[in-house]
Amino acid sequence: MFTECDGDDLIPTVRDLVNLAVDTAVKTSRSLDPNQVYADNATALLADLTP
């Protein structure tokens, strides 16, 4: 994660990471039950915890 976020403009990197997490959640839920695709807003969380 550090390598991916080691840059000046983090917004595109963070957006790509969140999109990947949501897409993965949707694909996983679809494989379990194609009639109940599920990915909520808690699928991915990225926080800046620096002081």
PDB file with SEQRES, HELIX, SHEET and CRYST1 records, atoms N, CA, C and O in Angstrom:
SEQRES   1 A   51  MET PHE THR GLU CYS ASP GLY ASP ASP LEU ILE PRO THR          
SEQRES   2 A   51  VAL ARG ASP LEU VAL ASN LEU ALA VAL ASP THR ALA VAL          
SEQRES   3 A   51  LYS THR SER ARG SER LEU ASP PRO ASN GLN VAL TYR ALA          
SEQRES   4 A   51  ASP ASN ALA THR ALA LEU LEU ALA ASP LEU THR PRO              
HELIX    1 AA1 LEU A   10  LEU A   32  1                                  23    
CRYST1    1.000    1.000    1.000  90.00  90.00  90.00 P 1           1          
ATOM      1  N   MET A   1       0.829  -1.184   0.000  1.00  0.00           N  
ATOM      2  CA  MET A   1       0.000   0.000   0.000  1.00  0.00           C  
ATOM      3  C   MET A   1       0.877   1.252   0.000  1.00  0.00           C  
ATOM      4  O   MET A   1       0.576   2.211  -0.711  1.00  0.00           O  
ATOM      5  N   PHE A   2       1.940   1.259   0.775  1.00  0.00           N  
ATOM      6  CA  PHE A   2       2.805   2.431   0.845  1.00  0.00           C  
ATOM      7  C   PHE A   2       3.369   2.781  -0.535  1.00  0.00           C  
ATOM      8  O   PHE A   2       3.417   3.951  -0.914  1.00  0.00           O  
ATOM      9  N   THR A   3       3.792   1.762  -1.277  1.00  0.00           N  
ATOM     10  CA  THR A   3       4.363   2.005  -2.601  1.00  0.00           C  
ATOM     11  C   THR A   3       3.339   2.640  -3.525  1.00  0.00           C  
ATOM     12  O   THR A   3       3.668   3.555  -4.280  1.00  0.00           O  
ATOM     13  N   GLU A   4       2.102   2.165  -3.472  1.00  0.00           N  
ATOM     14  CA  GLU A   4       1.060   2.706  -4.329  1.00  0.00           C  
ATOM     15  C   GLU A   4       0.705   4.148  -3.966  1.00  0.00           C  
ATOM     16  O   GLU A   4       0.343   4.931  -4.843  1.00  0.00           O  
ATOM     17  N   CYS A   5       0.804   4.504  -2.700  1.00  0.00           N  
ATOM     18  CA  CYS A   5       0.404   5.833  -2.233  1.00  0.00           C  
ATOM     19  C   CYS A   5       1.582   6.773  -2.059  1.00  0.00           C  
ATOM     20  O   CYS A   5       1.439   7.831  -1.446  1.00  0.00           O  
ATOM     21  N   ASP A   6       2.731   6.413  -2.580  1.00  0.00           N  
ATOM     22  CA  ASP A   6       3.923   7.243  -2.432  1.00  0.00           C  
ATOM     23  C   ASP A   6       4.051   8.157  -3.654  1.00  0.00           C  
ATOM     24  O   ASP A   6       4.852   7.910  -4.556  1.00  0.00           O  
ATOM     25  N   GLY A   7       3.244   9.216  -3.657  1.00  0.00           N  
ATOM     26  CA  GLY A   7       3.287  10.145  -4.779  1.00  0.00           C  
ATOM     27  C   GLY A   7       2.641  11.456  -4.403  1.00  0.00           C  
ATOM     28  O   GLY A   7       2.131  11.618  -3.294  1.00  0.00           O  
ATOM     29  N   ASP A   8       2.666  12.385  -5.326  1.00  0.00           N  
ATOM     30  CA  ASP A   8       2.134  13.713  -5.062  1.00  0.00           C  
ATOM     31  C   ASP A   8       0.610  13.755  -5.120  1.00  0.00           C  
ATOM     32  O   ASP A   8      -0.026  14.334  -4.240  1.00  0.00           O  
ATOM     33  N   ASP A   9       0.022  13.150  -6.142  1.00  0.00           N  
ATOM     34  CA  ASP A   9      -1.421  13.224  -6.341  1.00  0.00           C  
ATOM     35  C   ASP A   9      -2.041  11.869  -5.996  1.00  0.00           C  
ATOM     36  O   ASP A   9      -2.042  10.951  -6.817  1.00  0.00           O  
ATOM     37  N   LEU A  10      -2.561  11.756  -4.784  1.00  0.00           N  
ATOM     38  CA  LEU A  10      -3.096  10.486  -4.310  1.00  0.00           C  
ATOM     39  C   LEU A  10      -4.521  10.213  -4.765  1.00  0.00           C  
ATOM     40  O   LEU A  10      -4.960   9.064  -4.738  1.00  0.00           O  
ATOM     41  N   ILE A  11      -5.251  11.234  -5.179  1.00  0.00           N  
ATOM     42  CA  ILE A  11      -6.665  11.059  -5.509  1.00  0.00           C  
ATOM     43  C   ILE A  11      -6.880   9.975  -6.578  1.00  0.00           C  
ATOM     44  O   ILE A  11      -7.716   9.097  -6.363  1.00  0.00           O  
ATOM     45  N   PRO A  12      -6.177   9.989  -7.706  1.00  0.00           N  
ATOM     46  CA  PRO A  12      -6.400   8.933  -8.697  1.00  0.00           C  
ATOM     47  C   PRO A  12      -6.049   7.539  -8.158  1.00  0.00           C  
ATOM     48  O   PRO A  12      -6.742   6.567  -8.459  1.00  0.00           O  
ATOM     49  N   THR A  13      -4.992   7.442  -7.375  1.00  0.00           N  
ATOM     50  CA  THR A  13      -4.588   6.154  -6.808  1.00  0.00           C  
ATOM     51  C   THR A  13      -5.634   5.640  -5.838  1.00  0.00           C  
ATOM     52  O   THR A  13      -5.996   4.464  -5.869  1.00  0.00           O  
ATOM     53  N   VAL A  14      -6.122   6.524  -4.974  1.00  0.00           N  
ATOM     54  CA  VAL A  14      -7.145   6.131  -4.004  1.00  0.00           C  
ATOM     55  C   VAL A  14      -8.432   5.744  -4.730  1.00  0.00           C  
ATOM     56  O   VAL A  14      -9.065   4.748  -4.380  1.00  0.00           O  
ATOM     57  N   ARG A  15      -8.814   6.511  -5.720  1.00  0.00           N  
ATOM     58  CA  ARG A  15     -10.034   6.201  -6.487  1.00  0.00           C  
ATOM     59  C   ARG A  15      -9.918   4.840  -7.153  1.00  0.00           C  
ATOM     60  O   ARG A  15     -10.868   4.058  -7.122  1.00  0.00           O  
ATOM     61  N   ASP A  16      -8.763   4.541  -7.758  1.00  0.00           N  
ATOM     62  CA  ASP A  16      -8.550   3.238  -8.395  1.00  0.00           C  
ATOM     63  C   ASP A  16      -8.619   2.104  -7.374  1.00  0.00           C  
ATOM     64  O   ASP A  16      -9.191   1.049  -7.648  1.00  0.00           O  
ATOM     65  N   LEU A  17      -8.039   2.325  -6.208  1.00  0.00           N  
ATOM     66  CA  LEU A  17      -8.051   1.305  -5.160  1.00  0.00           C  
ATOM     67  C   LEU A  17      -9.479   1.022  -4.685  1.00  0.00           C  
ATOM     68  O   LEU A  17      -9.865  -0.138  -4.539  1.00  0.00           O  
ATOM     69  N   VAL A  18     -10.245   2.059  -4.450  1.00  0.00           N  
ATOM     70  CA  VAL A  18     -11.634   1.893  -4.010  1.00  0.00           C  
ATOM     71  C   VAL A  18     -12.466   1.231  -5.093  1.00  0.00           C  
ATOM     72  O   VAL A  18     -13.261   0.339  -4.796  1.00  0.00           O  
ATOM     73  N   ASN A  19     -12.301   1.649  -6.345  1.00  0.00           N  
ATOM     74  CA  ASN A  19     -13.037   1.026  -7.442  1.00  0.00           C  
ATOM     75  C   ASN A  19     -12.708  -0.461  -7.555  1.00  0.00           C  
ATOM     76  O   ASN A  19     -13.598  -1.279  -7.789  1.00  0.00           O  
ATOM     77  N   LEU A  20     -11.440  -0.810  -7.391  1.00  0.00           N  
ATOM     78  CA  LEU A  20     -11.042  -2.214  -7.432  1.00  0.00           C  
ATOM     79  C   LEU A  20     -11.695  -3.006  -6.296  1.00  0.00           C  
ATOM     80  O   LEU A  20     -12.167  -4.123  -6.507  1.00  0.00           O  
ATOM     81  N   ALA A  21     -11.720  -2.431  -5.098  1.00  0.00           N  
ATOM     82  CA  ALA A  21     -12.324  -3.118  -3.949  1.00  0.00           C  
ATOM     83  C   ALA A  21     -13.820  -3.332  -4.169  1.00  0.00           C  
ATOM     84  O   ALA A  21     -14.337  -4.412  -3.883  1.00  0.00           O  
ATOM     85  N   VAL A  22     -14.511  -2.326  -4.666  1.00  0.00           N  
ATOM     86  CA  VAL A  22     -15.953  -2.449  -4.915  1.00  0.00           C  
ATOM     87  C   VAL A  22     -16.209  -3.452  -6.031  1.00  0.00           C  
ATOM     88  O   VAL A  22     -17.096  -4.295  -5.903  1.00  0.00           O  
ATOM     89  N   ASP A  23     -15.458  -3.379  -7.117  1.00  0.00           N  
ATOM     90  CA  ASP A  23     -15.634  -4.331  -8.213  1.00  0.00           C  
ATOM     91  C   ASP A  23     -15.396  -5.762  -7.743  1.00  0.00           C  
ATOM     92  O   ASP A  23     -16.119  -6.675  -8.140  1.00  0.00           O  
ATOM     93  N   THR A  24     -14.388  -5.958  -6.903  1.00  0.00           N  
ATOM     94  CA  THR A  24     -14.105  -7.288  -6.369  1.00  0.00           C  
ATOM     95  C   THR A  24     -15.249  -7.778  -5.490  1.00  0.00           C  
ATOM     96  O   THR A  24     -15.626  -8.948  -5.559  1.00  0.00           O  
ATOM     97  N   ALA A  25     -15.802  -6.896  -4.667  1.00  0.00           N  
ATOM     98  CA  ALA A  25     -16.931  -7.280  -3.810  1.00  0.00           C  
ATOM     99  C   ALA A  25     -18.151  -7.656  -4.649  1.00  0.00           C  
ATOM    100  O   ALA A  25     -18.838  -8.629  -4.340  1.00  0.00           O  
ATOM    101  N   VAL A  26     -18.421  -6.897  -5.702  1.00  0.00           N  
ATOM    102  CA  VAL A  26     -19.557  -7.197  -6.569  1.00  0.00           C  
ATOM    103  C   VAL A  26     -19.348  -8.542  -7.277  1.00  0.00           C  
ATOM    104  O   VAL A  26     -20.267  -9.359  -7.331  1.00  0.00           O  
ATOM    105  N   LYS A  27     -18.159  -8.774  -7.815  1.00  0.00           N  
ATOM    106  CA  LYS A  27     -17.878 -10.041  -8.496  1.00  0.00           C  
ATOM    107  C   LYS A  27     -17.985 -11.217  -7.531  1.00  0.00           C  
ATOM    108  O   LYS A  27     -18.504 -12.273  -7.890  1.00  0.00           O  
ATOM    109  N   THR A  28     -17.496 -11.035  -6.310  1.00  0.00           N  
ATOM    110  CA  THR A  28     -17.567 -12.109  -5.320  1.00  0.00           C  
ATOM    111  C   THR A  28     -19.008 -12.408  -4.949  1.00  0.00           C  
ATOM    112  O   THR A  28     -19.404 -13.572  -4.898  1.00  0.00           O  
ATOM    113  N   SER A  29     -19.795 -11.379  -4.692  1.00  0.00           N  
ATOM    114  CA  SER A  29     -21.196 -11.615  -4.327  1.00  0.00           C  
ATOM    115  C   SER A  29     -21.968 -12.213  -5.492  1.00  0.00           C  
ATOM    116  O   SER A  29     -22.844 -13.054  -5.290  1.00  0.00           O  
ATOM    117  N   ARG A  30     -21.653 -11.790  -6.704  1.00  0.00           N  
ATOM    118  CA  ARG A  30     -22.328 -12.339  -7.891  1.00  0.00           C  
ATOM    119  C   ARG A  30     -21.999 -13.826  -8.063  1.00  0.00           C  
ATOM    120  O   ARG A  30     -22.853 -14.606  -8.485  1.00  0.00           O  
ATOM    121  N   SER A  31     -20.769 -14.214  -7.739  1.00  0.00           N  
ATOM    122  CA  SER A  31     -20.401 -15.625  -7.870  1.00  0.00           C  
ATOM    123  C   SER A  31     -21.122 -16.485  -6.837  1.00  0.00           C  
ATOM    124  O   SER A  31     -21.373 -17.665  -7.078  1.00  0.00           O  
ATOM    125  N   LEU A  32     -21.457 -15.895  -5.684  1.00  0.00           N  
ATOM    126  CA  LEU A  32     -22.189 -16.629  -4.654  1.00  0.00           C  
ATOM    127  C   LEU A  32     -23.679 -16.715  -4.965  1.00  0.00           C  
ATOM    128  O   LEU A  32     -24.299 -17.756  -4.749  1.00  0.00           O  
ATOM    129  N   ASP A  33     -24.251 -15.633  -5.467  1.00  0.00           N  
ATOM    130  CA  ASP A  33     -25.673 -15.599  -5.819  1.00  0.00           C  
ATOM    131  C   ASP A  33     -25.883 -14.508  -6.869  1.00  0.00           C  
ATOM    132  O   ASP A  33     -25.901 -13.322  -6.537  1.00  0.00           O  
ATOM    133  N   PRO A  34     -26.040 -14.901  -8.126  1.00  0.00           N  
ATOM    134  CA  PRO A  34     -26.177 -13.915  -9.201  1.00  0.00           C  
ATOM    135  C   PRO A  34     -27.394 -13.006  -9.062  1.00  0.00           C  
ATOM    136  O   PRO A  34     -27.448 -11.949  -9.690  1.00  0.00           O  
ATOM    137  N   ASN A  35     -28.364 -13.401  -8.253  1.00  0.00           N  
ATOM    138  CA  ASN A  35     -29.574 -12.600  -8.088  1.00  0.00           C  
ATOM    139  C   ASN A  35     -29.468 -11.570  -6.967  1.00  0.00           C  
ATOM    140  O   ASN A  35     -30.345 -10.718  -6.823  1.00  0.00           O  
ATOM    141  N   GLN A  36     -28.404 -11.642  -6.176  1.00  0.00           N  
ATOM    142  CA  GLN A  36     -28.252 -10.699  -5.065  1.00  0.00           C  
ATOM    143  C   GLN A  36     -26.838 -10.117  -5.065  1.00  0.00           C  
ATOM    144  O   GLN A  36     -25.998 -10.485  -4.243  1.00  0.00           O  
ATOM    145  N   VAL A  37     -26.599  -9.215  -5.993  1.00  0.00           N  
ATOM    146  CA  VAL A  37     -25.297  -8.551  -6.074  1.00  0.00           C  
ATOM    147  C   VAL A  37     -25.226  -7.520  -4.961  1.00  0.00           C  
ATOM    148  O   VAL A  37     -26.149  -6.726  -4.783  1.00  0.00           O  
ATOM    149  N   TYR A  38     -24.132  -7.532  -4.213  1.00  0.00           N  
ATOM    150  CA  TYR A  38     -24.047  -6.684  -3.034  1.00  0.00           C  
ATOM    151  C   TYR A  38     -22.648  -6.116  -2.851  1.00  0.00           C  
ATOM    152  O   TYR A  38     -21.664  -6.856  -2.857  1.00  0.00           O  
ATOM    153  N   ALA A  39     -22.566  -4.828  -2.691  1.00  0.00           N  
ATOM    154  CA  ALA A  39     -21.343  -4.139  -2.279  1.00  0.00           C  
ATOM    155  C   ALA A  39     -21.790  -2.826  -1.664  1.00  0.00           C  
ATOM    156  O   ALA A  39     -22.349  -1.975  -2.357  1.00  0.00           O  
ATOM    157  N   ASP A  40     -21.557  -2.653  -0.399  1.00  0.00           N  
ATOM    158  CA  ASP A  40     -21.998  -1.422   0.252  1.00  0.00           C  
ATOM    159  C   ASP A  40     -20.857  -0.420   0.378  1.00  0.00           C  
ATOM    160  O   ASP A  40     -19.741  -0.679  -0.072  1.00  0.00           O  
ATOM    161  N   ASN A  41     -21.139   0.706   0.982  1.00  0.00           N  
ATOM    162  CA  ASN A  41     -20.127   1.763   1.084  1.00  0.00           C  
ATOM    163  C   ASN A  41     -19.039   1.440   2.098  1.00  0.00           C  
ATOM    164  O   ASN A  41     -18.082   2.203   2.227  1.00  0.00           O  
ATOM    165  N   ALA A  42     -19.159   0.337   2.818  1.00  0.00           N  
ATOM    166  CA  ALA A  42     -18.120  -0.064   3.759  1.00  0.00           C  
ATOM    167  C   ALA A  42     -17.171  -1.089   3.134  1.00  0.00           C  
ATOM    168  O   ALA A  42     -16.339  -1.669   3.831  1.00  0.00           O  
ATOM    169  N   THR A  43     -17.290  -1.306   1.854  1.00  0.00           N  
ATOM    170  CA  THR A  43     -16.438  -2.286   1.173  1.00  0.00           C  
ATOM    171  C   THR A  43     -14.975  -1.860   1.253  1.00  0.00           C  
ATOM    172  O   THR A  43     -14.100  -2.708   1.429  1.00  0.00           O  
ATOM    173  N   ALA A  44     -14.695  -0.583   1.129  1.00  0.00           N  
ATOM    174  CA  ALA A  44     -13.327  -0.093   1.167  1.00  0.00           C  
ATOM    175  C   ALA A  44     -13.247   1.174   1.999  1.00  0.00           C  
ATOM    176  O   ALA A  44     -14.116   2.044   1.934  1.00  0.00           O  
ATOM    177  N   LEU A  45     -12.188   1.252   2.777  1.00  0.00           N  
ATOM    178  CA  LEU A  45     -11.948   2.443   3.575  1.00  0.00           C  
ATOM    179  C   LEU A  45     -10.469   2.732   3.544  1.00  0.00           C  
ATOM    180  O   LEU A  45      -9.655   1.863   3.857  1.00  0.00           O  
ATOM    181  N   LEU A  46     -10.119   3.925   3.174  1.00  0.00           N  
ATOM    182  CA  LEU A  46      -8.731   4.357   3.183  1.00  0.00           C  
ATOM    183  C   LEU A  46      -8.657   5.628   3.999  1.00  0.00           C  
ATOM    184  O   LEU A  46      -9.345   6.603   3.697  1.00  0.00           O  
ATOM    185  N   ALA A  47      -7.833   5.626   5.027  1.00  0.00           N  
ATOM    186  CA  ALA A  47      -7.763   6.786   5.918  1.00  0.00           C  
ATOM    187  C   ALA A  47      -6.318   7.256   6.054  1.00  0.00           C  
ATOM    188  O   ALA A  47      -5.389   6.449   6.079  1.00  0.00           O  
ATOM    189  N   ASP A  48      -6.146   8.549   6.139  1.00  0.00           N  
ATOM    190  CA  ASP A  48      -4.834   9.142   6.389  1.00  0.00           C  
ATOM    191  C   ASP A  48      -4.718   9.326   7.896  1.00  0.00           C  
ATOM    192  O   ASP A  48      -5.392  10.176   8.476  1.00  0.00           O  
ATOM    193  N   LEU A  49      -3.867   8.533   8.526  1.00  0.00           N  
ATOM    194  CA  LEU A  49      -3.726   8.550   9.980  1.00  0.00           C  
ATOM    195  C   LEU A  49      -2.455   9.253  10.439  1.00  0.00           C  
ATOM    196  O   LEU A  49      -2.051   9.108  11.593  1.00  0.00           O  
ATOM    197  N   THR A  50      -1.823  10.013   9.551  1.00  0.00           N  
ATOM    198  CA  THR A  50      -0.623  10.727   9.945  1.00  0.00           C  
ATOM    199  C   THR A  50      -0.982  11.893  10.854  1.00  0.00           C  
ATOM    200  O   THR A  50      -2.032  12.513  10.688  1.00  0.00           O  
ATOM    201  N   PRO A  51      -0.109  12.195  11.818  1.00  0.00           N  
ATOM    202  CA  PRO A  51      -0.399  13.307  12.740  1.00  0.00           C  
ATOM    203  C   PRO A  51      -0.308  14.660  12.065  1.00  0.00           C  
ATOM    204  O   PRO A  51      -0.524  15.687  12.708  1.00  0.00           O  
TER     205      PRO A  51                                                      
END                                                                             
